[in-house]
Amino acid sequence: MSVGRQEDRHALVTGAASGIGLEITRRLVTQGWRVTGLDRQPVACPGVDCRAVDLSDEAALSAELATLVQVDAVVHAAGFMAAAPLGSLDSEVGRRLWQVHVQAAALLVDVLAGRLPDVTGRVVLIGSRTAAGMAGRSQYAACKAALVGLARSWAAELAPRGVTVNIVAPGATRTPMLDDPSRHGCMPVLPPMGRYVEPSEVAAAVCFLLSSEAGSITGQQLVLCGGGSLA
């Protein structure tokens, strides 16, 4: 995917301090984007306007969004994994999953959609192959599946303006989340390709969807699974 430089464009990236979000942030900066990163931790990427915010705190997130006057793209990459079988579901964990993955996305786009420019405005949500369902991950899968419904609905609303909304849904990706203790008892399966998805591959797909070349793609889910969904 060859994407040219995007000087003077401004992207808001959540989860910008680590994993997929950090890789997206770094790639955007190298392409000339101005990036505002939202995360609870500092963003280790020079030139990024880092804002410390917990996405589960709606009041704090709303306050940060109120300071953003001009935004060309919204990338919601923040998230965390939690796995549990039936009989062991934790309602508080489920609430936090929904708040970070789904409600934060809804707040971001609800507030910023009107500030996105016509034709070139972009929204990309980081989903998951798990959205199709997976044993032991029902709460996480439900949140990622909800993003599909949000994205397709928003895409339909924003299509007349030429603003696109898409999902990049990777399978198991080589990030710190692979070693998250919450995965205990539900470890990722190596896909048929024989390796995990690389964060750089996810970032490349996101940056393509943010580009002018992807202007006719909207309401779609791009799955990066290493062949895992072929079985």
Stockholm file with secondary structure:
# STOCKHOLM 1.0

chainA/1-231         MSVGRQEDRHALVTGAASGIGLEITRRLVTQGWRVTGLDRQPVACPGVDCRAVDLSDEAALSAELATLVQVDAVVHAAGFMAAAPLGSLDSEVGRRLWQVHVQAAALLVDVLAGRLPDVTGRVVLIGSRTAAGMAGRSQYAACKAALVGLARSWAAELAPRGVTVNIVAPGATRTPMLDDPSRHGCMPVLPPMGRYVEPSEVAAAVCFLLSSEAGSITGQQLVLCGGGSLA
#=GR chainA/1-231 SS CCCCCCTTCEEEEESTTSHHHHHHHHHHHHTTCEEEEEESSCCCSTTCEEEECCTTCHHHHHHHHTTCCCCSEEEECCCCCCCCCTTCCCHHHHHHHHIIIIIHHHHHHHHHGGGSCTTTCEEEEECCGGGGCCTTCHHHHHHHHHHHHHHHHHHHHHGGGTCEEEEEEESSBSSGGGGCGGGTTCCCCCCTTSSCBCHHHHHHHHHHHHSGGGTTCCSCEEEECTTGGGC
#=GC SS_cons         CCCCCCTTCEEEEESTTSHHHHHHHHHHHHTTCEEEEEESSCCCSTTCEEEECCTTCHHHHHHHHTTCCCCSEEEECCCCCCCCCTTCCCHHHHHHHHIIIIIHHHHHHHHHGGGSCTTTCEEEEECCGGGGCCTTCHHHHHHHHHHHHHHHHHHHHHGGGTCEEEEEEESSBSSGGGGCGGGTTCCCCCCTTSSCBCHHHHHHHHHHHHSGGGTTCCSCEEEECTTGGGC
//
